[in-house]
Amino acid sequence: MSIFVEIRDLSKEFRSPEGGRHAVLTDVNLEIKQGEFVCLIGHSGCGKSTLLNIVAGLEKASRGQVLVDGQLVKRPGRDRMMMFQNYSLLPWLTAWENVAIAVDKAMSHKSKAERHRIVATYLEMVGLKDAARKKPRQLSGGMKQRVALARALAIKPKLLLLDEPFGALDALTRSSLQIELMQICEQNHITAIMVTHDVDEALLLSDRVVMLNTAASVSVGQILHVPFARPRIAAEMIDSPDYSALRHELLQFLHQQHQARYLAGLT
Ligand SMILES: Nc1ncnc2c1ncn2[C@@H]1O[C@H](COP(=O)(O)OP(=O)(O)OP(=O)(O)O)[C@@H](O)[C@H]1O
């Protein structure tokens, strides 16, 4: 498979309130293949969201560059859809309208009937056919996040960027949405980068888990390959001894980071 996302020598510094500079990401180099699912994991403040925002074009790198499908990322674009923890739906529109507004804007060249078919297809894909006429306040957190997922997928982005999308959901809803997202990405060969704090979520969804260091000379620590064949069945994966070993490796990395932060006075 060809390389689809290239992050080259990327660093990011923010201005600190005292007027100095605060390095958040240092020399990030990462290549992601088409159809690959990569999770970013690391302690709070290590720069996961910043990296995702730079790939999205919402934030500028201080040094280095990002290429998506060979194109240099300079600003946000419809080829990269972002999904956040807080649903970001328009409260005065129905589930259908929240998806339709994105489809109408991105696909104005298509006929009205075709756009209608696309909205229906994606709402059905996320199991919301019967809730299409409901407004966000009438939907549960899981349903709202399904609308956000339908909206993100309906415009057929080249790259899906997910910033802790299930962080606000209860464990059961979270688990069913993880499985749905995994199946949708597998069936549609979607390339995705996801920020998560949840090691089980990272292992279930990822082909690779990128572990980010906090305030280190190089931001990317270890990269863990998750070798389970697809389509994956969560229950079978969790029972495998390989799963426990991978989970242990991730937890150990987070634990070491915690200790390093403690010694550096960051915790
Ligand atoms: N616009 C900004 N201006 C100044 N500092 C910022 C800005 N955005 C982020 N930071 C700082 O950069 C660091 C990394 O933030 P970021 O949100 O990327 O971390 P994170 O790993 O996603 O954290 P979390 O897991 O808590 O969401 C933090 O110290 C944060 O305060």
The ligand as a Gaussian input file, in Angstrom:
#p B3LYP/6-31G(d) Opt

LIG

0 1
 N       -2.968000      27.641000      21.111000
 C       -2.122000      27.325000      22.087000
 N       -1.340000      28.274000      22.649000
 C       -0.447000      27.967000      23.612000
 N       -0.254000      26.721000      24.081000
 C       -1.005000      25.739000      23.560000
 C       -1.975000      25.986000      22.540000
 N       -2.553000      24.803000      22.193000
 C       -1.981000      23.875000      22.983000
 N       -1.056000      24.421000      23.792000
 C       -0.209000      23.716000      24.766000
 O        0.443000      22.676000      24.075000
 C        0.534000      21.519000      24.891000
 C       -0.063000      20.338000      24.168000
 O       -1.460000      20.499000      24.055000
 P       -2.368000      19.401000      23.353000
 O       -3.795000      19.831000      23.516000
 O       -1.884000      19.133000      21.990000
 O       -2.057000      18.124000      24.284000
 P       -2.772000      16.722000      24.317000
 O       -1.711000      15.697000      24.345000
 O       -3.800000      16.600000      23.235000
 O       -3.489000      16.808000      25.746000
 P       -4.846000      16.154000      26.267000
 O       -4.620000      14.693000      26.283000
 O       -4.999000      16.724000      27.651000
 O       -5.955000      16.590000      25.346000
 C       -0.144000      21.870000      26.207000
 O        0.849000      22.259000      27.121000
 C       -1.025000      23.041000      25.847000
 O       -1.203000      23.880000      26.939000

